[in-house]
Each structure stands twice: as C-alpha cells, then as structure tokens.
Amino acid sequence: MDYKRLREDDKGPEPVNGNKRQKANGRHANALCQECKLLDIKNSFVKASDAFKRARKGIVKRPSKLFHGRTGGPLFYGDAFFSHSFGKRLSSDATCPLCRFFWSMRIQPDKRHEDYKLLAFCSSESWMFGLSGLKKSPAWHHTRDTVWMSVVPDIPSIPQSGHDEHWLDKDIPAVGPIYLLQPDKAHEENPPLLEARQLDNKINFAVVQEWFSFCQKWHLRSCCRPTKGDAITQGFRVIDCEQDPPTVVPIPWGVEYAALSYVWGQRQEDLVDWPATVLDAVDVSRRLGLRYLWVDRLCINQSDPEEKDYLISRMTTIYEYAELTIVSAFGSGASDGLPGVRSTPRKKQPKILLENGSLLVSALRDPRQEILASEYWTRGWTYQEGVLSNRRLVFTENQAYWECRCMAAQESLQMPLELVHKNHNPVENNNAASLRRREVSPPTLQGQHMEDYILGGIFKSESSGGEFSEKYYRDVIQTDEHRLEYGFPAQDEGSMNSQLRALDDHIRAFSARKLSHGGDSLKAFLGIIGMFRDKRLHIYLGIPMWMDDILVDLTGAYITFALSVCSWYHRSGDEHQMFIAEPCERRTHLPSWTWAGWQGTVSWRAPPSDEHSVFMGDLITAEPLQVHLVWAADLYLRSACEPVCLRLLNLYSADVLEEKVPTLLEIRKPLVLRYSVRHEIKGSWEWRRLAGRAGEKRRYQAERQEWDKKWYRIAGRLAFVSMSISLTEEEWTQKHYSGELVSVLIFTAQRPRAEHGRARFLTLQRVESDSFEARWERVGSLQLIIPEIDLDRCFTNRELLRRIPVKEWNGAIVVQ
C-alpha cells in the first residue's frame, strides 16, 4: 500500500478551498477559534456515512486487513474515514468551546500526544459487534448503519484514515464515541443499529423499565427466578420500600423482592444504619414496582452467628431468587449513594450544541470498563453477588447499565433490542416487516437472548459468556481486563467441559479480589460453589473432584482430586515464565493444599498450553482405549484429632467429607523428585502475540512477547516451576538438596488428544508442628513434560513411572 498517497487522497471532507466550508459557529460563535468556525461537523458525518454506504454496496473497496507500519511502528487498520486534522491546537486551556469538547473526548488522555485527528467509524464495525456474525443476521438487512467519530492521536507512521489495532477495542471504549443528534430526524424505514442517547442529571427510569419489561417478556426461564429449590427457612427479612420510613420486616419465602450488591466501606458515614446507597436502592426498587428489597447488613441479624452462617450459606438462593439486583459500582462505601437517583450527582455527559441545532454528544465510557475499574470489582464478597444474580441494574459514575443472563444494555446507547435477539432454539423467520413490529418467532421455553455477535456481559454464570460456550472451551483463559467477549449462550446448556472451564475461571477471578477478613476466603465463594449442582462434581474446600467412575474402573474422586490439587498455582500476570515465584500470604484457617488457603491470584493453566479444565473434562468423558496411562499418588484425608483416614481411592460419596471436613492430606508411599538441578536447554522459543479484531476469526502475528525464550530441563525433562513464596532459582535447588523443600509426585498421565504427558508434583516445605509427626505445607508446584516418544514405549503405569526422575521416600508425608 502507498501510505503517502493514502494520506494525500483520503482526506474526506477537507475541501481544497477552505473558504467554501460551511461555518459551524453555533451559539458559541464569538468564542470559536478560526479553525472550528470553518469546520462543518454535520457535513463530515454525511460524507462519512456516504463513504461507508458505498463501501457496503461494493462500489468502493476498504482495506479491512491489519497493516504493519514502518519499522518499530504500531500495527494499524486503514478503514476509518478521515474527517479533520486538529494539529496541535487541542489543549486543556483552549478558549474555544468546540476545541475544549474535542479535547475532553481524546483517547489516551494520560499520554502526551501533541497532534490529533478526527476519525469517523460506522457503528457496525465498533467494539459492540462481531462484524462477521452481524453480517449473517436479520439486523444487518433491517437496520441502518450509523456513524460516530473519535478524537485519536495523529501518529506519523499511521496514515490519515488509519487507527491503531487497539483503539477500537480498548482506547475508544475507555472514553466513548461521539455521535451527532439531529433536531429533526428524517423518517427512515429501518431503525438505527446504534445511536447515542442524550442523558439528564437523573437516571432515565423509563429506559430502565423498558429493559426490565423486555427481559420479563422475552427472556422467560433464562432470567426468571427458579421454580424449584429449597426455601429459606430461617431469618429471611426484607426492607418494605413502601413504608415511610423504610422498615425491615419478615416475609414468607416466595414473595418477589429485589436485592442490593454494594461495598460496605470503612468510613464512619458508611457504618450508619441507613446509608445513602441503601436509601437510593429503596427508591429504585419502589419506582420499578418492587416493594421489597434485601440488603445483607440490614436483613441479616449480625448478632446471631447461627442465623448469619445459615444465610451466608444460602447466598446462591437469595440472589438467584431476586427479581433484580441493584449494583452500586460507584464510590468506595455505602455512604456514596447511587449516582442520578436522589442527591448523588453523576458526571455530566459531554455535549455541545451546534448552530444548526444538531447536538454533538458523547456516548460515554463503556460501562463495562467503568465497572471493571471500580472498587466494587475488587471486593471478594461482591463477586458472587454479581454472578449469582439473574438481572443486574448497575449504577456507575456516568450512567445506568443493565445486564441479565441474555442481554446487556447501557443508558447512553440505544439499539433495537427485538432485532438483535434470537431464540435459544432459533425458528426461521425472514419476514422483515414482522421483525420490525417485534412479531418475532414465539420464544422457546428457554426464552430469547441477544445474538452471538453482540458484545456480552462481564458477570459470568456456571456456563455462560462467549468464551465459556462449548465451541470455545479449549481456548486459553485470558486475563486481559479489557478483553471483549461476545454472546449470551443459553443457560444450563453448558457441557461438563464448559462448566469446569467456568469454575476454573471463577476461582481465578475471585482469588484476584480483596477480602477484609482472610477467614472469609471460602465463605465468600460458597454461592459460586452452589451454582454447580451436578452431584457428581464436588468442590471440596475449593478443589474440584469428580465423584463418579472414570475410564470405567478408576475412582473419579481419587484421580481428579490428585489432578486438581497439583494443577493450580499463583500467577498474577500474563507472562509465560518457566520459573514463577510470587510471595503470597498464607491463610492458616484452611490447608495449604487449597488455593483458598492463600491470598493471591490463581491460575489453572501451565505454559505453554496445559489447561486443567480441559484435561479433567477429557478424563471424565474419555473412552478407556483413549487413555491407558493414568497414575495418582495414594492420598488420604484425615482430621488432626482423629487417627482414622479416608482413602480417596475408596471414596464414592462426598457426604463423609462434608460430615468430617478433614484437612490433613496424607501421602503414603510417596515418590519424590530425585534431581533438582535445572539445566538451560540449547533450543529457544519465540512467543508472538496474535492480533486482530475481537469477535473475528482472522488473526495476525504481531510483536514478540517478553516471555521466557529459554526453557529448562530437570533430569532431561522440560520443567515448569511455580512457587507461592519468595525464592530464587538457585535457592529452589539448594533447598531441595538440604531437605527443606521436597517435591512429591501427585499425578501423571497420558493426555487425551495430546502429544505429550505431564508429571505433576507438589512442592512442600517442612514446618514446625506441635504434632508428634512431621508436617509439611504446600508452597509451590512442579510440572515435567513427558515427550510422546517416551509415552509410546510405556504400556503400564510402572513403566511410565520409570521415565520420571523420582525415588521412594521413607514413610508417609502429611500436608497441612
């Protein structure tokens, strides 16, 4: 591509003779700078719209691929419409109101860019849609595309119509697109696919009620309260929102109510009985026609430990049965209130009125990004409250956001909801007129949900979310906070593989959050555990295990507990490192072998691509002939005060675990690592990032990642070491030599549908104990890769063990 020519020819509405431009001086005419007086905003939108229409009809071609810029420059797309160059005139102290408006709307405001430009985009290609899916849907033919603009850096290595690969997915949503609202809209046969909504200082309850009513009518069973389940039999109270003042009252189980999810806070004003957030939630609940509201701090008797523990154990039921959960993603405590409801103000929407009566208006920062950056999103207790709810009305600093099991919507943007929904079991209907009248195919019992190409939500259930669906369950779990996920899969349709994937991801996300009291590390997660109701999948002290036989004659609990207990490790970043040592705080109320016994972000994925959920799911569903090499250590669970041990090999019911709750893990006839010297191998790996638009299948190789290029071997095996304590590589080896550390083989197997196998170890540290026996704590893990050539030579587990560098240990090892 000739970039120089592109910069000269793709100038959109910039005429050769600047004097011919229509002046856009509005009511701010005397204050506008000379350049803004000559800027014809409305005409820019018209020309951009015409250009996109011609491209959509195939009259002109637009480059949709990702280009490599000059040496060292960023990757970019060249398919935007160049509208205007601001040069260096945008600044915080500009006297021109239009310049100040554009200055406030520039992306990457924390970076010191000098030159900016105004680019136009069509809504169908924004981050809100996966374009390839949208083109195949009825909405593509029965809506009209709209245009929005963004103020972006003018980087010399990117052509005028170009935009950095991340701007659409990350940077523009962080600020918001700019729309032009016309005073007198011309009648159009098709509704706009996406359009900005002008906001007032107060929340638009008519819009919220529309979301609520649409969900109740069309989503049916997916978002409704469960019809079956155990009732709350003890201490269920709610706030009666119709009483003045509001009063906490007992009600029979089954009456409709809303719930509140918020951050309590530690300030004095947060600790009053009726803080602003609670009173605002009472007002919201009443205005939406819900008389009763459940708020934990007021409706749970905090002075009755027995009742408090009972209700905490029933959080799954309380939030699942709520008609709606009101979420406060604003501020840091209960006294901050809900913006736009009563007295708590919300940020003003950036906008400016032009001379012709048109309104330039910001569609605001994507509320998902606001929520992800909020104090609410960092707190441990709020995690399960958001996930368990069927419908959520979230209040951010800027606007209201709706997310239910089947739909996401925001106050500042509107789209034709009926045209972007489909049945969970679709019924063909090609009649455009009936679609526009919302006379869509009758919803199935499961109801309808937003199409798979629509930007999804951020609150995940047991099998929902674009990346939790069956076709994606093998993909790597990403931890990039601005990642975009598309679609709202049907509830309760996830396979065991997708549910295991979801559970691992829930543990990862929850473990990254903060708890005021470390002793709540499992209590605050009980609601999530309660979502996984398959009795064969048991989660013991945070460790998933399968309670049914696998591979015909192997005890599922014995095999899967061993796999799970040595598959998690601490990793807070995305880097692929072959030696990780992240010091984490120990939570001694739980054993060290569970992630809940530590404070730190958990990962279930070992580099380069070994995913625990995929392996466990494959073992559960595999046929006997697919896997013939599976070995697990002889593990027992017991309590400190009882000599009787529970052998996992003979465990077929979780009832005894729940009754005794043993916490000591005893490894009998252990096999420990024979060698601990790590040797750097001669070969090296080069990791490259895959680039491309979210929601699209096409990917491009991008820059190298600053991940480990070198791998290491222990006794000839490629090795991955992860530690939850501060330790250097040399210390890891030395402490194994001295006996202070020992790595015990827990699980090894032939991986179904994979070339190589893995030997998984727990790395243990000797600790002082009042007991007569030696005690150890898990402080890390080790994984060794067994190459395919060695697996092919093994026909029994005994032969497999000979190919792993282990030796017998004298006596049992007890892990606390």
N, C-alpha and C positions, 0 to 999 in steps of 0.2 A: 504493500500500500504506500502511496506517495503522501506522507504526512504533511509535507509543506503545502501541497496542492489542497489537501483536505482543509487546512487552516484557512486558505485563501477563499475557497469556493463554498464552504459550508457555513456561511455567516448568517443564515436565516434572514431575519427582518432588517438587518442593518443596510439601509439604502446607501447608494453612492453619494448622493447629495443629502447631507444631514438636514438642510433647510426644509426638505419635503416631509419630514416627520411630523406626525400629528402631536401637538403638545398634550402632555398628561399632567396638568398642573393642579387640578383638583381644588379643594378648599384651602389647601396649603400652598397656593400658587406663589405667594410672595416669599415663602420660605424655601421653596425648592431650589436646588442648585441648578446650574445651567444644563448639565447632562441629563438630570432627571426631568427637566421641563421638556426635553426633546425625546424622552423615552416613551414610546407608545406601547404600554403594557397590554392593553386589550388586543391590539393588532398582533403582538407577539404570540399571544395564546391562539389566536385564529390561525396564524401561519403555521404554528407548530401542529395544531390539530389537522390542518390540511395535509401537511407533510406526512403525518402518521397514517392518515386515511389512504393516501396514495401508496404508501408502502404496504399497507394491509391488503390493498387490491392488487398488488403486484406491479403497479405502474413504475415504481422505483424500488431499488434494492437497498436494504440497510445492512451494514455489516453486523452480524449478531455474534461473531466469534470473539474470543478473548485474544488480545494482541499483546505481544511483548514489546515494551518500549525500548528506548535507547539503553545502552549498556548501563546497568545499575538502576534503571528506571522501573517504575511500578508496572504491573500488568493492568490493562485497561480495556474497556469496551468503547467502540466508536459509534454507537447507535443512538445517542441522545440528539436533541435539537438545540443548537447553539442560538441563544437569544440576545445576549448582551455581554459586553466586557466592562466590568467596573474599574479595571485597572487597580490603582492604589487608593481610590477615593473613599472606600468604606472604612469608617473608624468609629470608635465609641464617642468621640467628641464632635461628630459631624452635626451641623446645624440643620441640614436638610432632613425633614421627617421621613422621606422615602428612603434616603440613604441609611437613616437610623433603623428603619424597619428591616431593610435587607441585611444590615449589619447584625441585627438580632437573630436573623434566620440563617446565618452562615453555618456550615458544618465544621466540625473540628475546631470549635472556638478556643480550645486550650492550646492550639498550635499556632505558631507565629507565621502565618501566611500573610503575604503582602498583597498579592493580586488575586482577584476573584472574578468569576463569571457566572452568568445566569443560564442554566440549562433547563430545557423542557423535556419531560418524560410523559409517556402515556400510562394511564392507571393500570392497564392490563399487564404491564411489564414491571410493576412495582413489587416490593417485597411481600405485598399482601396476597399475591397469587403465584402459583406454579404455572407458568405460561403454557407448557406443553399439555397439561391437563385441562386448563381453561379452554384451549382451542377445540377440545373434543366435547365440550359441554354445551347444553342449551343456552347458557348465559352468553357464550361467545357470539351467538347469532341474534339474540333477543335483547341485548343491551347496547348502548353506545359508549364507546371508549371516551374517557375524559382526559384532560391534560393538566398536569401540575408542574411546578417549577421548583428549583432548588439553587441556592447560592453555594457554589463549590469553589475550592481553590483553583486558580488558573496556573497549572504546572507546565513549564516549558516542554517537558518530554511527553506530554499528553496533548493530542490535537484538540481543537476548539470544541468539537462535538463529542470528545472522549470523556470518560469518567472512570476513576479507579475501580478495580474489581470489588472493593469492599464498601464503596459509598452507598450503593442501593440497599445492601443487606444490613449494614451496621450504622454508618455515619448519618445518613439522611433520616432513618427512623429515630435516631437519637435527638434530632432537632424537630423534624416534622416537615412535610411538603407544603408548598404554597399553592393555594387554589384561588381562582378568580370567580367570585359570585356575582352574577348579573342581576340587576334590579328587576328587569322584565325578561323572564326566560321564554325563549321561543318554544312553541309546542313541538315536542319530539315524540314520534311514535314509540320509540324504545326508551326505557328509563336509563339513567346513567349507571355505569358499572360501579363507579366510586365517586363520591362527591363530598366536599367538606361541609360541615355544619357550623354555623355561627353560634357561639355559646354566650350565655349570660353569666352574671356573677353567681347565680344559683343553679343547682342541678336541674336539668330538664326532666321532670318526673314523667311527662308524657312519653318521652323516648324510653325511659326505663320500664314503664308499664307496657309499652309495646313489645319490648324484649321478653318480659315476663309472660305476657299473654301468648306471644308466638310460641314460646317454649312449651307452655302448658297445652297448647292446641296441637302442635305438630311433633313434638319430641316424645310424647307418650311415655312408655315404660322406661325409656333410657334415662330420663331426668326426673321421673316421678319418685315419690317415696316408695320404698319396698312394701309389697303387700303382705310379706311374711317375715317373721323374725321374732326374737324373744323380746317381750315388752320390758321396759324399765319399771321395776317393781319397788324401788326404794328411793325416796328422796327427790322425785322429779318435780321441780318447781320452775316457774317461768315468770317473766315480768308482764303484767297486764298493762298494755300500752294505752288502753282507753281510759284508765283511771287517772285522775289528776290529784296528787302527783302519781306517777307510775308506781306500782306496788308489786312485790314478789308474792305470788300465790301458787298453791299446789293445783295441778290439773290432772285429770285422768290421762293415761297414755293413749295416744291416738288422735288427740286434738292437734290441729295444724299450728305450727309455730315457725318463727324464723330464729336464726342463731347469729351470734356475733363472734368474729375472729379478729383479734387485735393484740397489740403489745401492751402489757400491763404498765411497764415503766417503773422507775425507782424514785422519781421526784416526789416531793411532799404532795403536790397538787394531783399527782397520778393516783395517790392512795386513798383519796376520799371515796365515800360510798357510791356517789353518783357522778362520776367524772363526765366531761363533755362528750367523749366518744360514745359512752353508753346512752346518754340523753339524746344525742343525734341519731343513734341507731333506733331508739324508741320512735322518734319522729318518722324515720324512713319506713320502719315496719308498719306503722299506723297508716301512712299515706299509700302504701302498697296493698292495704286491705288485710294485713296480718295482725291480729290482735295481740298475739303472744310472742315474746322474744326471750330466748335462752341466752344468758350471759354467765360464764363459768364462775366468776368471782362473787356474783350476787346469788346465783341459783344453786350453787353447791355450798352446803354448810361446812365452812372451812374449819370449824371447831369440832367436827365429828369425824375422826380419822377413818372409821369403818365405812361411813357413808361416802366420804371423799374418795377412798380407794375403790369402792364399788362403782361410782360414777366415772372415775377415770378409766376403769377397765371397760366401761361401756361407751367410750367416746365414738367408736365406729357407729354404733346405733344412733347416738344423739345427733351426730352431724349428717348421717345418711338419711335420717327421717325428717330433717328440717326441710321445709318448703323452699327456703332460701337462706344462704349465709351471707351476711353483710360483713365485708372485709375492709379493715382500715389499713391501707398501705401508706399512710401519711404520718409523719412525725415519729417520735420515739417513746410515746407514752399515752396513757388513757386520757390525759387532760388536753390533748391536742385537737380533738374533735374530728369530724368528717367534713372536709372542705366542700363548701357550696350547699350545705344543708341548713344550718341555722346561722350562728355567728362566726364560724370559722371560714375565713375567705379562701378562695382558691386563686391561683395565678391568673392574671388576665391573659386572654388569648391575643397574641399579636395580630393586629389587623390595621389597615389604613384605607380610607375611603378616597376613591379617585374622582376626577372631575365629572366623568360621565355617569356617576352613580354606582359604578362597579366597586366591589369590595375585595381587596387583596387580603386573604386571611390564612393564617397558619392552621394546619390540621393537627398541630401539636405533636409532641414526642409520643412515640408509640407507647401506650400504657404498659405493655408487657415489659419494656425496658425500665420504665419507672418502678414497677413492682419488683423486678429483679434487683434493682439498686436500692431498695428501701430497707429500713431497719426491720420491717415485718419479715422480709425474706431471709434474714439472718437468724431468726429465733427458732429454737428447736420445737417448742410447743405448737407454734403456728403451722408447722409443716403438715401435720396430719389433719389439722382443722381445714386447711385449704384443699387437701387431696380428697378427703372423705366427703366433702360437700357435693351435692348434685348440681346446685346452681349457686353462683357466686356473683354478688354485686360489689365490685371493688371501687373504693374511693381513693384516688391519687391526688397529688397536689394540683393537677391540671383539669381532671375530668373524671367521669364515671366509666367503668369498664365492666362488661358482662362476660362471664364465661361459665357455660354449663357443660354437660357431657357431650353436647352435639353442636355447640355454636360459640363463637367469640364475636363481640361487637364493642365498639367504643363510641362515646358520645360525640366526638369531633368528626367522625366519618360515617357516612351512610351508604348502604348498598341495598339492592333489592333482595331481601332475605329469602323470599319464596323462590327466586330464580337460582340461588346458589345452594339450594338444599336438594337432597335426593333421599329416596327410601333406602333403608339398610339392605333390603332386597329389592332392587330397582324394578319398576314397572315401566315399560317403554311408553313414552308419550311424546310425540313430536309436534303436537299442536301448539304453535307459538302463542296464539290468542288465549288459549285456556291457561297456559303457563303464566301469562301476564296478569290474568284475573285471579291467580292463586288457586285456580281449579286444577291443582296438580293431582297426580295419581294418588288415590287414597293411601294414607300412610299405613305401613305394616304395624303389627302389634308392637314391634320394637320402636316404631316411630321413624322420623326422618332425621338426617344430620347434614351438616354442611359438607359440601363436596370435598373430595380429597385434595383439590388444588388450592383450597383456601388456607391461609395462614392459621395454624392451630393455636391451641392454648398452652399455658405453662403449668397448669395444675394437672398432674397425671394420676390416673387410676390404676387398677390392677393390670389392665392390658390395653390402655388407651394411649393416644398420642401417635403421631405419624411414625415415629421410629420404634414403636412398640408393636406394630402390626406384624402379622405372620411373615410377610414377604421381606421385612427388614430385620428380623430377629437376629440374624447373623452379623449385622453391621456392628462396627465398633461404637461403644458408648462414648460420645464426645462430651467434654466438659467445658467447651467454649460457651461463655454465658450469653453471647449474642446469636447463637446458632438458631436457625429458623426451622421449624418443623411444621409439616402440612398435614391436614386431615383430622377427622374426628371419627375413628373407627367405632363400629358398633360395640356396645358394652357386652361383657360376658361371652364374647366370641373368640377371645384370645386362646391360643393353644397353650399347652403346658410350657413350651419353649418361650413363648412371648410373656407368659406370667413370670417365669423365672428371670427373664431379662428385666421385666419391670421391677421385680423385687430387688434385684441387684442394684438397679438404678435408684430406687427409693433409698436403699441403705447408703449408697454413695452420696446422694443429695442431702439426706438427713444428717449424716455424720459431719458434713461441712458446716452445719449450723451451730449456734451457740446456745448453751444451757446455763442458766444462772446457778443451778444446782446439778453437779455432775451425777448425783444419785438418781436423776430423772432420765438417764440415758436410754433406758428401756421402757420406762413408763410412758414417756412422750412419744414412743413409737408403737405402742400397743394397738392403736387404732389402725395403723397401716398393716400390722400383722393380722388383724381381724378381717381385712379385706380378702385374704387368701383362704377361702373357706373349704377348699378341697381337703378332706381329712387325710388324704394320702400325703399331702405336702405339709409337713410340720416344721415350725420355726422355733427351735429351742434356744432360748437365750440369745436370739438374733441369728443363729446358724440354721440355714435351710437343710432339711433332710427329707428323703422320700420314704414313706412308711409301708411301701408295698414291695414285692419282689421285683428285681430287675434281672434281665438276661436269664429268665426262667427260674434259676435256683439260687441266686445270690440275694442276701438280705439287703433290701434297699437302704435301711437306716444305717447299717454298717458301712456300706460303700459310699453313700452320698454324704454322710456326716464327715467321714475322713476326707473326701474331696473338698467339701466346703470349708472345713476348719483350717485347711492349709492353703486356700486359694485367695483369701483376702489379704491385703497389705495396705500400708499407708502411703499415699501419694497425693499431694495437693496440686501438682502441676500437670501439664500435658506432655512433658518431655519424655522421650523414650530413653531412659538411663538404665544401664545394666547393673548398677550398684546404687541403691537409694537408701539414705539414712536420714529419716525425718524424726527428730525428737518429739515425742507425743506424751501427753500427761496420762498417767495411769489412773483409772477409776477402780478403786480396790473393792467396791461393793459387788463387782462381778468378776468372774475369772478372766485371766489374761488371754485365754484362747478364743474369746469372742471379741468382735470389733466394738461391742457395747461396753467392754471393759477398758476402753481407751478414749481419749479425746483426740480426734484427728480425722482428716478426710480419707475415706476408704476407697480403694479401687479393687475391682474383681478381674481386671484384665492385665495379664502379664505380657510384656513385649516379646515378640513383635505383634502377635495377634491371637493370643490364647484367652478366650472368654469363658469364665466359669459357667455362666448360664447356658451357653451353647453346649459345652461338654456335658454338664449334668443332664440337660434335656436329651442329648443324644444317647446317653447311657440308659435313661428311662425308657426311651422309645426304640432302642436298638434291638434287632433280632440277634439271637445267640451266635449265629455264624458271622455276624459283623464284627464282634469283639470277642476275642478268646483270651486276651491278656489283661486281667484286672486284679490288682492286689491292693489290700489295705492293711494297715497295722492292726494288731489285736488291741482294740480300745475298750476301756471300761469307764463308766461314770459312777462316782460314789460321793457321798457326803463326808465331811470331815469327822463327824461324830458317829458315823456308822461304818462298821467293817464290811458290810455286805456290798458287793459290787454289782453293777448292772452291765452285763456284757452286750455291746452293740450288735455283735454277731447273732445274738438270740433275741433282739428287740423287734417286736412286731406291733406294738401298741405304744402310743405316746402317753397313755393315761398314767403309767407308772412314773414317767418323767415329771408330769405335772403335779403328781402327788408328793414325790420325794424332793424334786428340784436339786439333784446332785450337781455339784460344781467342780469337783476334782476330776481331772482327766488322767487316767492311769494307762500307761502304755506298757504292755507286757511283751517280753522277749523282743525288745526294741532293736532296730538296726540303725546305726548312726553313721554319719559321714566319716569315711576313712581318711580322706585327704582334704586339706583346707587351703592349699596354696592356689592362687588364681594366676593363670598364665595368659598373657595377651596373645591373641592369635594373629597370624600374619595377614590374613584377609581383613577387609573392612567393608562396612555397609554404608551406603549413602541413602539418607532418608529425604524424600521430596514431598512437599505438600501438594495435595490435589486441589486445584482451583476450579471455580465455575459457579454459576448462579444456584442459589438454594432452590430446591424443588425441581431442578433439571438434572437429567441423567448425564449430560455431556460434561466431562471433566478434563482439565488440562494440568500437565505437570508444571509446578511452579518452582519457587526457590528451594534451595536445600534447607533442611531444618537443623537447628543447632542441637541435635540429639547425638548420643554416643555413636561415633563411627566405628569404634573398636568394640569387639566382643571379647569375652574371656572364657577360658576353659578351666574346669576343675576336673582333674583326672581324665582329661580328654573330652569332657562333655561341656557344651556351651552352657554357661551359667548365668542365672539372674538372681541377684541378692537384694532383699528388701529388709530394712531394719526400722524399728519404731523407737530406737534410742540413738543418741549421738555417737557415731562410731566411724572411724576411718577404715579404708580397705585393709591397711596393714594391721590395725587393731583387731579387725574381724578374724584375720588369720591367726594372729598371736593368741587371742583369747580362746580359739578353738584348740590350739596346741596346749595351752595351760589348763584346759578343762573348765574354765569359767563359762564358756559357751559350748553347747553341743547342738548339732543339727540332726534331728531324728526323722527318718523316712516315715511318712504317714500314708502316702498314696502314690501309686504308679499304675499306668495303664496304657494300652494301645488306644489312641484316639480314633473314634469312628470317623470315617471320611477325611482323615488327615494323614499326612505322610509320616509325621514323627510322633513319638510319645514323650511323656514328661514324667520325671520323678520329682515329687513334691515333698519338701521337708519343712518341719517347724524348727526354728532356731530358738533354743531355750537358754535361759540364764539362771544359774544357781542363786537362790535367795535364802535368807535366814528364815528359820521357822521354829516355832515352839514345839512342833511335832517331832516324834521320835524318828521319822523318816525324812529323807532328803526331799526338798521341794524345789521345783523349778517354775519359772514363768516364761511364757512365750514373749519374745522380744523381736521376732522377725521371721522370715521365711526364706527358703532357697528352692529354686527350681532348676533342674538339669534336663536338657533336651536329649532324648534318646533317638538317634537317627534311624531312618527307615531301614537301612541296611542291617542294623543290629536287630530290629524288631522281626525282620524276615527270618532270622536264624533262631528265633525263640518260639517254642511250641508249648511251653509250660511257664507258670509264674516263677518257678525255681530258676529256670534258665534266664528269665527276664531279670531277676534279682542279681544274677551273676554279672550282668552287664552294667550294674550300678555300683559306684565306689562306696560300699557300706561294709560295716563289720558289726558283729554282735556286741551287745552291751550287757554287762553283768548285772542282772537284777532289773526290776521294773523302774520306770520313770513316772513320777507323779507331777502333773502340771496344775498349778492353782490359778 
